[in-house]
Amino acid sequence: MSEQLMTIEEVATFLEIKPVTVKRYAKEGLLDSTGKAQPMLFERPNVEKFKEIQAKLR
C-alpha cells in the first residue's frame, strides 16, 4: 500500500478520533476519500490539511 494512502483506522489514529467519525466526515464530504470503493482510503496530504484546519477551530 502506498505511503500516501491511509486507511480509516490510520486516519482515526492520526486525527485522534474514532473510526466511525472518520467515516461520517467522509460521508458528509468534510474529509475526502479516494472514492466509494472499499476499503475507503484517504490521501495523506488531505488528512494533514484537515488536521491543520481542525486545530485552528479548537
N, CA and C atoms as an extended XYZ file, in Angstrom:
174
Properties=species:S:1:pos:R:3:atomname:S:1:resname:S:1:resid:I:1 pbc="F F F"
N         0.851       -1.186        0.000 N   MET     1
C         0.000        0.000        0.000 CA  MET     1
C         0.891        1.241        0.000 C   MET     1
N         0.534        2.208       -0.753 N   SER     2
C         1.310        3.434       -0.854 CA  SER     2
C         1.352        4.168        0.477 C   SER     2
N         2.488        4.814        0.744 N   GLU     3
C         2.622        5.591        1.972 CA  GLU     3
C         1.724        6.820        1.944 C   GLU     3
N         1.275        7.221        0.769 N   GLN     4
C         0.435        8.404        0.633 CA  GLN     4
C        -1.035        8.095        0.918 C   GLN     4
N        -1.397        6.820        0.986 N   LEU     5
C        -2.783        6.441        1.259 CA  LEU     5
C        -2.915        5.909        2.678 C   LEU     5
N        -3.989        6.316        3.332 N   MET     6
C        -4.224        5.918        4.720 CA  MET     6
C        -5.575        5.225        4.842 C   MET     6
N        -5.647        4.230        5.705 N   THR     7
C        -6.908        3.543        5.973 CA  THR     7
C        -7.722        4.359        6.979 C   THR     7
N        -8.958        3.955        7.174 N   ILE     8
C        -9.820        4.617        8.155 CA  ILE     8
C        -9.174        4.576        9.539 C   ILE     8
N        -8.616        3.433        9.901 N   GLU     9
C        -8.005        3.283       11.217 CA  GLU     9
C        -6.778        4.190       11.370 C   GLU     9
N        -5.968        4.290       10.320 N   GLU    10
C        -4.789        5.154       10.370 CA  GLU    10
C        -5.187        6.625       10.493 C   GLU    10
N        -6.215        7.019        9.749 N   VAL    11
C        -6.700        8.401        9.828 CA  VAL    11
C        -7.241        8.688       11.221 C   VAL    11
N        -7.998        7.762       11.760 N   ALA    12
C        -8.565        7.943       13.104 CA  ALA    12
C        -7.459        8.133       14.138 C   ALA    12
N        -6.424        7.329       14.058 N   THR    13
C        -5.294        7.458       14.983 CA  THR    13
C        -4.597        8.800       14.796 C   THR    13
N        -4.350        9.175       13.560 N   PHE    14
C        -3.665       10.430       13.248 CA  PHE    14
C        -4.451       11.643       13.739 C   PHE    14
N        -5.785       11.612       13.564 N   LEU    15
C        -6.626       12.743       13.961 CA  LEU    15
C        -7.094       12.648       15.416 C   LEU    15
N        -6.793       11.514       16.064 N   GLU    16
C        -7.201       11.266       17.445 CA  GLU    16
C        -8.724       11.301       17.598 C   GLU    16
N        -9.395       10.608       16.673 N   ILE    17
C       -10.845       10.462       16.697 CA  ILE    17
C       -11.184        8.988       16.459 C   ILE    17
N       -12.441        8.640       16.581 N   LYS    18
C       -12.874        7.261       16.371 CA  LYS    18
C       -13.061        6.983       14.875 C   LYS    18
N       -12.849        5.728       14.459 N   PRO    19
C       -13.047        5.375       13.053 CA  PRO    19
C       -14.448        5.722       12.535 C   PRO    19
N       -15.459        5.581       13.361 N   VAL    20
C       -16.816        5.899       12.931 CA  VAL    20
C       -16.933        7.391       12.581 C   VAL    20
N       -16.177        8.231       13.276 N   THR    21
C       -16.194        9.663       12.995 CA  THR    21
C       -15.518        9.938       11.655 C   THR    21
N       -14.449        9.217       11.347 N   VAL    22
C       -13.781        9.356       10.047 CA  VAL    22
C       -14.771        9.018        8.935 C   VAL    22
N       -15.502        7.915        9.104 N   LYS    23
C       -16.497        7.510        8.105 CA  LYS    23
C       -17.571        8.576        7.936 C   LYS    23
N       -18.007        9.149        9.055 N   ARG    24
C       -19.042       10.194        8.996 CA  ARG    24
C       -18.524       11.434        8.279 C   ARG    24
N       -17.308       11.846        8.601 N   TYR    25
C       -16.713       13.008        7.935 CA  TYR    25
C       -16.613       12.769        6.428 C   TYR    25
N       -16.231       11.557        6.031 N   ALA    26
C       -16.123       11.231        4.609 CA  ALA    26
C       -17.504       11.255        3.949 C   ALA    26
N       -18.481       10.685        4.614 N   LYS    27
C       -19.843       10.644        4.073 CA  LYS    27
C       -20.419       12.050        3.921 C   LYS    27
N       -20.090       12.938        4.867 N   GLU    28
C       -20.588       14.315        4.834 CA  GLU    28
C       -19.758       15.217        3.921 C   GLU    28
N       -18.673       14.690        3.363 N   GLY    29
C       -17.838       15.466        2.457 CA  GLY    29
C       -16.830       16.371        3.146 C   GLY    29
N       -16.649       16.188        4.449 N   LEU    30
C       -15.690       17.009        5.190 CA  LEU    30
C       -14.264       16.506        5.031 C   LEU    30
N       -14.119       15.227        4.727 N   LEU    31
C       -12.813       14.600        4.574 CA  LEU    31
C       -12.859       13.786        3.286 C   LEU    31
N       -12.019       14.140        2.331 N   ASP    32
C       -12.040       13.479        1.021 CA  ASP    32
C       -11.418       12.095        1.073 C   ASP    32
N       -12.148       11.123        0.516 N   SER    33
C       -11.600        9.779        0.362 CA  SER    33
C       -11.332        9.549       -1.117 C   SER    33
N       -10.666        8.434       -1.423 N   THR    34
C       -10.290        8.141       -2.806 CA  THR    34
C       -11.470        7.660       -3.638 C   THR    34
N       -12.625        7.545       -3.036 N   GLY    35
C       -13.805        7.095       -3.762 CA  GLY    35
C       -14.701        6.258       -2.892 C   GLY    35
N       -15.688        5.665       -3.500 N   LYS    36
C       -16.660        4.865       -2.750 CA  LYS    36
C       -16.204        3.420       -2.570 C   LYS    36
N       -15.058        3.075       -3.150 N   ALA    37
C       -14.573        1.699       -3.081 CA  ALA    37
C       -14.212        1.313       -1.645 C   ALA    37
N       -14.327        0.026       -1.375 N   GLN    38
C       -13.925       -0.497       -0.076 CA  GLN    38
C       -12.597       -1.208       -0.251 C   GLN    38
N       -11.620       -1.073        0.584 N   PRO    39
C       -11.687       -0.216        1.758 CA  PRO    39
C       -11.532        1.254        1.382 C   PRO    39
N       -12.169        2.104        2.164 N   MET    40
C       -12.086        3.539        1.942 CA  MET    40
C       -10.668        3.989        2.295 C   MET    40
N       -10.032        4.733        1.373 N   LEU    41
C        -8.672        5.209        1.595 CA  LEU    41
C        -8.628        6.726        1.488 C   LEU    41
N        -7.674        7.316        2.178 N   PHE    42
C        -7.538        8.763        2.239 CA  PHE    42
C        -6.109        9.154        1.886 C   PHE    42
N        -5.957       10.225        1.112 N   GLU    43
C        -4.629       10.702        0.765 CA  GLU    43
C        -4.041       11.470        1.947 C   GLU    43
N        -2.813       11.122        2.312 N   ARG    44
C        -2.168       11.700        3.493 CA  ARG    44
C        -2.132       13.235        3.471 C   ARG    44
N        -1.783       13.886        2.348 N   PRO    45
C        -1.770       15.357        2.357 CA  PRO    45
C        -3.136       15.967        2.700 C   PRO    45
N        -4.211       15.337        2.244 N   ASN    46
C        -5.556       15.826        2.558 CA  ASN    46
C        -5.865       15.672        4.043 C   ASN    46
N        -5.427       14.566        4.617 N   VAL    47
C        -5.660       14.318        6.042 CA  VAL    47
C        -4.854       15.314        6.883 C   VAL    47
N        -3.614       15.572        6.475 N   GLU    48
C        -2.782       16.537        7.199 CA  GLU    48
C        -3.391       17.934        7.144 C   GLU    48
N        -3.900       18.317        5.975 N   LYS    49
C        -4.536       19.629        5.829 CA  LYS    49
C        -5.789       19.711        6.703 C   LYS    49
N        -6.581       18.636        6.742 N   PHE    50
C        -7.767       18.591        7.588 CA  PHE    50
C        -7.383       18.785        9.054 C   PHE    50
N        -6.286       18.148        9.477 N   LYS    51
C        -5.843       18.273       10.871 CA  LYS    51
C        -5.437       19.713       11.186 C   LYS    51
N        -4.771       20.367       10.248 N   GLU    52
C        -4.386       21.774       10.439 CA  GLU    52
C        -5.623       22.653       10.628 C   GLU    52
N        -6.609       22.450        9.792 N   ILE    53
C        -7.851       23.236        9.883 CA  ILE    53
C        -8.575       22.937       11.190 C   ILE    53
N        -8.618       21.661       11.544 N   GLN    54
C        -9.263       21.235       12.788 CA  GLN    54
C        -8.595       21.901       13.996 C   GLN    54
N        -7.265       22.005       13.978 N   ALA    55
C        -6.521       22.603       15.094 CA  ALA    55
C        -6.845       24.098       15.218 C   ALA    55
N        -7.053       24.761       14.106 N   LYS    56
C        -7.378       26.199       14.130 CA  LYS    56
C        -8.768       26.460       14.693 C   LYS    56
N        -9.649       25.496       14.570 N   LEU    57
C       -11.034       25.659       15.041 CA  LEU    57
C       -11.164       25.385       16.530 C   LEU    57
N       -10.162       24.820       17.143 N   ARG    58
C       -10.241       24.489       18.574 CA  ARG    58
C        -9.869       25.658       19.427 C   ARG    58
